[in-house]
Every structure is written in C-alpha cells, then in structure tokens.
Amino acid sequence: MQNLQELLSKPVWQMTGEEFIMLSRHASVQTEAQPQPVTDTNRKYVYGIPGIARLFGCSLPTANRIKKSGKIDKAITQIGRKIIVDAELALELAGKKTGGRK
C-alpha cells in the first residue's frame, strides 16, 4: 500500500480501484471527525421588492416605500442590485412603533 501523501498527489485517473477506495474511506473518516458549524435553518428570507410586497401583502410601490423608509434596514442585506430580507426580523421591525402621534 502506498503512502497517503503519494495517493493525494496522484491523479484519480491513474489510481487503481483499491487506491481510490482507500482514499475515499480516509476522506469520509476525516469529514465525520470534523465538527460542522451550526447554521440557523429556521431563517426565512425573501428577495427583492416583490418579496417585500408578498411579505407585507402590499403593492410594489408600497413595498418600495417601506424599504426606502428605513424602518426595516436592519433586516435588509443589499449587494449591488440584489436585496435579501430576513422575513421575521422585517416583520418585527415593521411592527415596532417609533415616533408618530401618540
């Protein structure tokens, strides 16, 4: 059997079946040993002005006004023209009353 470093540097098309299986088993053992980062799978995102309109149940011009008002800015991530909105946070921020008449 060859050294693991030699197998890693060898192209797959030159490996024998036995070498390939040994390498794949070694890789699967390593991936199981490494802890995976915990991601928040409960987050729901909407995209763009149409997504904001669906989230709040309003028209596109109203959704644009909501975005421009700055009320939900903490829930918005914008990269260029792509708009990503954290739906739960946006609804929470829109529900908070700030200023206005009492």
Buried (B, 14 or more C-beta within 10 A) or exposed (E): EEEEEEBEEBEEEEBEEEBBEBBEEEEEEEEEEEEEEEEEEEEEBBEBBEBBBBBBEBEEEBBBEBBEEEBBEEBBEEEEEEBBBBBBBBBEBBEEEEEEEE
